[in-house]
Amino acid sequence: MTENPLVEGLERLPVHPTALVIFGGLGDLAKRKLLPALYNLAHEGALPERFHLVGTSRSEMTDEGFREEAADAIREFSRREPDETVLTALLADVRWVAGSFDDPAVYDGIGKVLSEFDEQAGALTLNRAFYLSTAPDFFPVIVGHLGDHGLHEHGSNPTHPRIIIEKPFGTTLASAIDLNKRVLSVFSEQQVFRIDHYLGKETVQNMLAFRFANRMFEPVWNRDHIQSVQITAAEDIGIGSRAGYYDEAGALRDLVQNHMMQLLCLLCMEPPIDLGADEVRNEKVKVLKAIRPPAPDEVASMAVRAQYAAGSGGGEAVPGYLQEADVPQDSNTETYAALRLHVQNWRWAGVPFYLRTGKRLSRKVTEIAVTLKPVPHVAFGDLAGSTLQPNQLVLTMQPNEGVSLSLGAKIPGTRMRIRPVQMEFQYGTAFVSQSPEAYERLIMDAMRGDATLFTRNDEAEAQWRIMDPIVSTWEDTPGPLPQYEAGSQGPAEAASLLREIDSWRRI
Ligand code: BG6
């Protein structure tokens, strides 16, 4: 047992024997992420000894059909080549329940399968977990039916069964509040696990280690020493075949409201007492509450949106957003969003937080760059002094996961000349083992009942409270939107958010 409460918090809960029901059991997310994650957990011996998998969706299929398709998906998308023995054991007794999510018969079917598993388990009470990997319109429908069929209760543990809800959790503040109401009218908050897959990423969790396992950063982690913070989640891919979803969502809802706000919270929060779910989430909510939602007439000066135009991607010519299949010609959906936010509390008052995300930018990179203030007095002559750069700490989430710190160093020679050098830590070289995928950690934690890496109801609403005025102001402002060339750094307009002393980092 470790003596560090921060570390202990993560490991303290055992995994209960569980039957997992995936709604949308062979959808894109299930195939690419959830099933491979289950395989890798099985491979590592992390699943409980008794673990059952049930898939459900409208597709008519036999259990055997589900087994074969799940195996194919795992072979295609698993981070490690599957061992056929482990794969066969994992999928040996899978079940498929076919039907529409609004059809009560589906829930009778699921209830029957779960009871069979209970019988097999004998004296052992199986926990149940329902994973909602469906279009968001179905979330309230499924939750309602689970309640009507009594599937929200099982055994004597009040935190069983678990319900895991994929993003997006609402599309506006009002819809998020409504969804919370519906979910919490059936399940208790302790049973609910709202997914933000960024929280499952090793590098995102490393921010907790980085901030709270190292004493050296705390004294400078505030407005006295930090000039600005820049959070970038750039992607080089376009929207692919997701026009239906993406054109309704846009960059702000797709990535800023959830993933980027989570990064901001982890960066800004006060040290929690331990890594218990409530301790961490209480601190994150305080950060969100310290960000004042903009008034409609402030939006134009703190937020920029744009759409990609034709350009290049992966060395080839690619179409603009409006030319993508199934995107309406007059769409005003943003594929790029940049914001300047302020966390108005004692620690952060006056420090601008610049956030930007976009599809079809020059490369994929997710990073947080913390720029420190310049030294208060330049003791060097003009030549050396003019090349001094403020220290910059860059936490790279992906790719090339790591941390780098820029320092001013003397260039060898007889004169005092200074240039920035990088001190680097890279995951790939510091640790030999491959990092688990985000979904492995999250599925495991949901089964364990550890909600630290999941979004709490008030947290989801607090995120929306900040984004809502921006979403609605943009919806009320006619287009066309500024354009940026695919494969570029993004729209020139984003520069308007920066103070004179700040500049966007090169993507
Ligand atoms: C998803 C968004 O939540 O995150 C996608 O819907 C985006 O549009 C993806 O591509 C990015 O995730 P990651 O893990 O590749 O950074």
Residues whose N, C-alpha, C, O or C-beta is under 5 A from the ligand:
A	BS01	BG6	D254
